[in-house]
Structure formats: structure tokens, C-alpha cells
């Protein structure tokens, strides 16, 4: 098995406290409201906190897809969380799992910077393709941007 880690930064004009609450603590409720691709989130195991396994079903390009994620950890005091994609169409061929850890740090002008560490666990020793890596990074940024837009439009929430 191969293990390959990539890093990514995503700046946001939203405070890290609001972004963490929306993106991590209320993800299951917020994402289906703001993403317009027929998303459904189903808890398969756990109580909604770390250790929870959830199935996220969505429509992409007219096709229904899904991922199963395991919430690994969350530390609200340090603004750090992690989860793993362990199954589904979100895993490219040859992948065992993908683990994402993000730390939200204070940014300039009252916003924050999300520092992602994305680790791909491959079935063989070959690294993920550039397309797979860039797709995961783009999906992460798309989620952050959607939540950021929602929070900017609803300044009294979270």
C-alpha cells in the first residue's frame, strides 16, 4: 500500500469559529440546504460526533453518486478536524481511502485560512494521478466556498 500526502490552503473571509461550527459541527444539516445537487446525508453508525460513519448521496453530471465518510476527530478549541472517505464513487480506482485533516487558522481581515493535509492510501505503491488530487482539492474548495457564501448571506447564524 502507498501513502501520499498533499497540502492545500483555502482562505476565507469568514471567522474560523463560524466556519468550524457550520462546516464541521452542523455539516449534516447545512450541506443539504445549500448544495443544489440533491444531497442526502444518512448516519450509518454513531451519534453525529467523531467515530460517526455517514453516507452522502449526491447528483453529479446527472448521475447519482455517493461516498461513505468516517469522522475521525474534531477539536473545536484548536479548530482542527479530520475525516476519511472509506467507500463510494468518491474514491478513485486503486484507492483504499482518503483522509483529510484541516486546521483553521486566523487569517487577515478577520477571516481564516484552512490548511488541508490530504492523504491518499492507495492499494498499490503508485501515487494518485494529478487529476484525482486536483479533483479532491477542487471539491474541498467548492464546499468551503458554498458554506462561506451562506455564512456571508446569513451573518447572524453560527
C-alpha positions as CSV (number, residue, x, y, z in Angstrom):
1,X,0.0,0.0,0.0
2,X,1.2,3.5,-0.8
3,X,0.6,6.6,1.4
4,X,0.8,10.0,-0.3
5,X,0.1,13.4,1.3
6,X,-0.7,16.7,-0.4
7,X,-1.3,20.1,1.2
8,X,-3.7,22.8,0.2
9,X,-4.7,26.2,1.7
10,X,-8.1,27.8,1.4
11,X,-8.5,31.4,2.6
12,X,-11.9,32.6,3.7
13,X,-13.3,36.0,4.8
14,X,-15.4,34.2,7.5
15,X,-14.0,33.8,11.0
16,X,-12.7,30.4,11.9
17,X,-15.2,30.0,14.7
18,X,-18.2,30.4,12.4
19,X,-16.7,28.3,9.6
20,X,-15.8,25.5,12.0
21,X,-19.3,25.5,13.5
22,X,-21.0,25.4,10.1
23,X,-18.6,23.2,8.2
24,X,-17.8,20.7,11.0
25,X,-20.4,20.7,13.7
26,X,-23.5,21.4,11.6
27,X,-22.4,19.8,8.2
28,X,-25.1,17.2,8.1
29,X,-27.9,19.9,8.4
30,X,-26.3,22.7,6.4
31,X,-24.9,21.0,3.3
32,X,-28.3,19.6,2.1
33,X,-29.8,23.1,2.4
34,X,-27.1,24.9,0.5
35,X,-25.8,22.5,-2.1
36,X,-28.2,22.3,-5.0
37,X,-27.3,18.8,-6.2
38,X,-29.8,16.7,-4.4
39,X,-27.6,15.8,-1.5
40,X,-28.7,13.5,1.2
41,X,-26.8,12.6,4.4
42,X,-27.5,9.4,6.3
43,X,-25.9,8.4,9.5
44,X,-24.9,4.8,9.2
45,X,-23.2,4.4,12.6
46,X,-22.6,6.7,15.6
47,X,-24.1,9.8,17.2
48,X,-23.0,12.5,14.9
49,X,-19.6,13.2,16.5
50,X,-16.2,11.7,16.0
51,X,-16.5,8.0,15.1
52,X,-19.6,8.6,13.1
53,X,-19.9,6.9,9.7
54,X,-22.2,8.7,7.2
55,X,-23.3,8.2,3.7
56,X,-23.5,11.3,1.5
57,X,-25.5,10.8,-1.7
58,X,-25.4,13.4,-4.4
59,X,-26.0,14.0,-8.1
60,X,-23.1,14.9,-10.4
61,X,-23.5,15.2,-14.1
62,X,-27.0,13.8,-13.9
63,X,-25.6,10.6,-12.2
64,X,-26.3,9.7,-8.6
65,X,-23.1,9.0,-6.6
66,X,-22.2,8.5,-3.0
67,X,-19.3,8.5,-0.5
68,X,-19.1,6.9,2.9
69,X,-17.1,9.0,5.3
70,X,-15.9,8.3,8.8
71,X,-15.5,11.3,11.0
72,X,-12.1,10.7,12.7
73,X,-11.7,13.7,15.1
74,X,-12.8,17.2,15.9
75,X,-11.2,19.7,18.3
76,X,-13.3,22.9,18.5
77,X,-10.8,24.6,20.8
78,X,-8.0,24.1,18.3
79,X,-10.2,24.4,15.1
80,X,-8.9,21.0,13.8
81,X,-11.0,18.2,12.4
82,X,-10.4,15.1,10.2
83,X,-12.4,12.6,8.3
84,X,-11.8,9.7,5.9
85,X,-13.6,8.8,2.7
86,X,-13.7,5.0,3.0
87,X,-16.1,3.9,0.3
88,X,-18.1,5.0,-2.7
89,X,-17.8,6.7,-6.1
90,X,-15.7,9.5,-4.4
91,X,-12.8,7.0,-4.2
92,X,-10.9,6.7,-7.5
93,X,-9.9,3.3,-8.7
94,X,-6.9,1.9,-6.7
95,X,-7.7,3.9,-3.5
96,X,-8.1,2.3,-0.1
97,X,-9.2,5.6,1.5
98,X,-8.6,9.3,1.5
99,X,-8.1,11.1,4.9
100,X,-8.5,14.9,5.1
101,X,-7.3,16.9,8.1
102,X,-8.0,20.6,8.2
103,X,-6.8,23.2,10.7
104,X,-8.5,26.6,10.6
105,X,-6.0,29.4,11.4
106,X,-6.7,33.0,11.9
107,X,-6.3,35.0,8.7
108,X,-6.0,38.6,7.9
109,X,-9.0,41.0,7.9
110,X,-10.9,38.8,10.4
111,X,-11.1,35.8,8.2
112,X,-9.3,32.5,8.4
113,X,-7.1,30.1,6.4
114,X,-7.9,26.4,6.2
115,X,-4.8,24.3,5.9
116,X,-5.6,20.9,4.5
117,X,-3.5,17.8,4.7
118,X,-5.0,15.3,2.2
119,X,-3.6,11.7,2.5
120,X,-4.3,9.1,-0.2
121,X,-3.9,5.5,0.8
122,X,-3.5,3.5,-2.4
123,X,-3.9,-0.2,-2.9
124,X,-0.6,-0.3,-4.7
125,X,2.5,1.8,-4.4
126,X,1.5,4.2,-7.2
127,X,0.6,7.8,-6.2
128,X,-2.8,9.2,-7.2
129,X,-3.0,10.9,-10.5
130,X,-2.8,14.7,-10.8
131,X,-6.4,14.7,-11.9
132,X,-7.5,12.8,-8.7
133,X,-5.5,15.2,-6.5
134,X,-6.8,18.3,-8.2
135,X,-10.4,17.0,-8.1
136,X,-10.3,16.4,-4.4
137,X,-8.8,19.9,-3.8
138,X,-11.4,21.5,-6.0
139,X,-14.3,19.6,-4.2
140,X,-12.9,20.8,-0.8
141,X,-12.7,24.4,-2.0
142,X,-16.2,24.2,-3.5
143,X,-17.6,23.1,-0.2
144,X,-15.8,25.9,1.7
145,X,-16.9,28.5,-0.9
146,X,-20.6,27.3,-0.7
147,X,-20.5,27.5,3.1
148,X,-18.7,30.8,3.1
149,X,-21.4,32.3,0.8
150,X,-24.1,31.0,3.0
151,X,-22.5,32.5,6.1
152,X,-21.9,35.8,4.5
153,X,-25.5,36.0,3.4
154,X,-26.7,35.0,6.9
155,X,-24.4,37.0,9.2
156,X,-26.3,36.1,12.4
157,X,-26.1,32.4,12.1
158,X,-23.4,30.4,13.8
